[in-house]
Amino acid sequence: MNKYLQFAVADLEPIQVAIGSGLVVGAINTTTVVIHSVDNESVYTLTGTEITVAMGDAINAALIIAAQTNWMKAVSTVQIPIGQAVASIAIT
């Protein structure tokens, strides 16, 4: 059973990212956070406002919750930190 991280995105429906064998949070700056897939060369770039290390912590917390829940709970929602927002996500 696949599991997914769900991100609230401003003015859009929530977006889900497949966790697969794992995701690794990479570079974080004030407007982007990069997430690397362990399964392949996919890179997810979240663009937003006021992004801090707290966003990386929130993503890691959601990954832990996903790993600790049973297979019937396929979606783990990332709790976007207060004052931060995700405007878009790009997959490369």
Short mmCIF file of the C-alpha atoms (twelve columns), coordinates in Angstrom:
data_MODEL
# 
_entry.id   MODEL 
# 
loop_
_atom_site.group_PDB 
_atom_site.id 
_atom_site.type_symbol 
_atom_site.label_atom_id 
_atom_site.label_alt_id 
_atom_site.label_comp_id 
_atom_site.label_asym_id 
_atom_site.label_seq_id 
_atom_site.Cartn_x 
_atom_site.Cartn_y 
_atom_site.Cartn_z 
_atom_site.pdbx_PDB_model_num 
ATOM 1  C CA . MET A 1  0.000  0.000  0.000   1 
ATOM 2  C CA . ASN A 2  1.367  3.385  -0.967  1 
ATOM 3  C CA . LYS A 3  1.434  6.247  1.475   1 
ATOM 4  C CA . TYR A 4  1.342  9.951  0.711   1 
ATOM 5  C CA . LEU A 5  2.177  13.299 2.265   1 
ATOM 6  C CA . GLN A 6  -0.547 15.877 1.788   1 
ATOM 7  C CA . PHE A 7  0.228  19.587 1.561   1 
ATOM 8  C CA . ALA A 8  -2.297 22.414 1.764   1 
ATOM 9  C CA . VAL A 9  -1.646 24.726 -1.182  1 
ATOM 10 C CA . ALA A 10 -2.977 28.280 -1.345  1 
ATOM 11 C CA . ASP A 11 -6.001 28.635 -3.651  1 
ATOM 12 C CA . LEU A 12 -5.772 24.979 -4.800  1 
ATOM 13 C CA . GLU A 13 -6.890 21.568 -3.678  1 
ATOM 14 C CA . PRO A 14 -4.386 19.833 -1.373  1 
ATOM 15 C CA . ILE A 15 -1.527 18.126 -3.191  1 
ATOM 16 C CA . GLN A 16 -0.299 14.636 -2.349  1 
ATOM 17 C CA . VAL A 17 3.284  13.427 -2.772  1 
ATOM 18 C CA . ALA A 18 4.006  9.687  -2.809  1 
ATOM 19 C CA . ILE A 19 6.356  8.668  -0.012  1 
ATOM 20 C CA . GLY A 20 7.470  5.405  -1.634  1 
ATOM 21 C CA . SER A 21 10.634 4.075  0.023   1 
ATOM 22 C CA . GLY A 22 11.269 7.488  1.522   1 
ATOM 23 C CA . LEU A 23 11.615 11.218 1.059   1 
ATOM 24 C CA . VAL A 24 14.518 13.387 2.173   1 
ATOM 25 C CA . VAL A 25 14.184 17.094 2.916   1 
ATOM 26 C CA . GLY A 26 16.954 19.019 1.162   1 
ATOM 27 C CA . ALA A 27 17.693 22.715 0.810   1 
ATOM 28 C CA . ILE A 28 15.405 25.205 2.553   1 
ATOM 29 C CA . ASN A 29 15.318 28.963 2.010   1 
ATOM 30 C CA . THR A 30 12.697 31.656 2.589   1 
ATOM 31 C CA . THR A 31 10.743 30.796 -0.571  1 
ATOM 32 C CA . THR A 32 11.413 27.101 -1.295  1 
ATOM 33 C CA . VAL A 33 11.950 23.711 0.256   1 
ATOM 34 C CA . VAL A 34 13.287 20.811 -1.808  1 
ATOM 35 C CA . ILE A 35 12.293 17.198 -1.173  1 
ATOM 36 C CA . HIS A 36 14.150 14.302 -2.807  1 
ATOM 37 C CA . SER A 37 12.601 10.902 -3.522  1 
ATOM 38 C CA . VAL A 38 14.632 7.879  -2.410  1 
ATOM 39 C CA . ASP A 39 12.984 5.697  -5.094  1 
ATOM 40 C CA . ASN A 40 14.005 7.679  -8.137  1 
ATOM 41 C CA . GLU A 41 15.467 10.969 -9.228  1 
ATOM 42 C CA . SER A 42 12.269 12.925 -8.603  1 
ATOM 43 C CA . VAL A 43 12.681 16.239 -6.835  1 
ATOM 44 C CA . TYR A 44 9.690  18.065 -5.384  1 
ATOM 45 C CA . THR A 45 10.151 21.809 -4.999  1 
ATOM 46 C CA . LEU A 46 7.610  23.555 -2.796  1 
ATOM 47 C CA . THR A 47 7.415  27.288 -3.348  1 
ATOM 48 C CA . GLY A 48 5.828  29.539 -0.786  1 
ATOM 49 C CA . THR A 49 6.280  32.387 1.645   1 
ATOM 50 C CA . GLU A 50 8.194  32.775 4.900   1 
ATOM 51 C CA . ILE A 51 9.493  29.176 4.701   1 
ATOM 52 C CA . THR A 52 11.858 28.223 7.529   1 
ATOM 53 C CA . VAL A 53 13.467 25.109 8.961   1 
ATOM 54 C CA . ALA A 54 10.156 24.570 10.760  1 
ATOM 55 C CA . MET A 55 8.711  23.483 7.393   1 
ATOM 56 C CA . GLY A 56 11.377 20.779 7.114   1 
ATOM 57 C CA . ASP A 57 10.563 19.704 10.669  1 
ATOM 58 C CA . ALA A 58 6.853  19.541 9.794   1 
ATOM 59 C CA . ILE A 59 7.576  17.372 6.747   1 
ATOM 60 C CA . ASN A 60 9.774  15.033 8.800   1 
ATOM 61 C CA . ALA A 61 7.072  14.810 11.510  1 
ATOM 62 C CA . ALA A 62 4.479  13.849 8.875   1 
ATOM 63 C CA . LEU A 63 6.843  11.171 7.528   1 
ATOM 64 C CA . ILE A 64 7.205  9.707  11.013  1 
ATOM 65 C CA . ILE A 65 3.438  9.663  11.501  1 
ATOM 66 C CA . ALA A 66 3.009  7.956  8.120   1 
ATOM 67 C CA . ALA A 67 5.531  5.270  9.101   1 
ATOM 68 C CA . GLN A 68 3.810  4.655  12.437  1 
ATOM 69 C CA . THR A 69 0.257  4.323  11.130  1 
ATOM 70 C CA . ASN A 70 -1.304 1.226  9.621   1 
ATOM 71 C CA . TRP A 71 -1.669 0.680  5.909   1 
ATOM 72 C CA . MET A 72 -5.307 1.821  5.901   1 
ATOM 73 C CA . LYS A 73 -4.290 5.407  6.727   1 
ATOM 74 C CA . ALA A 74 -2.606 6.186  3.424   1 
ATOM 75 C CA . VAL A 75 -2.404 9.990  3.754   1 
ATOM 76 C CA . SER A 76 -0.353 11.915 6.306   1 
ATOM 77 C CA . THR A 77 -1.038 15.653 6.317   1 
ATOM 78 C CA . VAL A 78 1.891  18.031 6.727   1 
ATOM 79 C CA . GLN A 79 0.977  20.603 9.375   1 
ATOM 80 C CA . ILE A 80 2.160  23.818 7.700   1 
ATOM 81 C CA . PRO A 81 3.812  26.006 10.370  1 
ATOM 82 C CA . ILE A 82 2.022  29.209 11.370  1 
ATOM 83 C CA . GLY A 83 3.019  32.151 9.187   1 
ATOM 84 C CA . GLN A 84 4.221  29.930 6.345   1 
ATOM 85 C CA . ALA A 85 2.359  28.996 3.184   1 
ATOM 86 C CA . VAL A 86 2.827  26.717 0.182   1 
ATOM 87 C CA . ALA A 87 1.846  28.403 -3.080  1 
ATOM 88 C CA . SER A 88 2.874  25.680 -5.545  1 
ATOM 89 C CA . ILE A 89 4.761  22.440 -5.985  1 
ATOM 90 C CA . ALA A 90 6.882  21.412 -8.963  1 
ATOM 91 C CA . ILE A 91 8.140  17.929 -9.768  1 
ATOM 92 C CA . THR A 92 11.359 17.474 -11.735 1 
# 
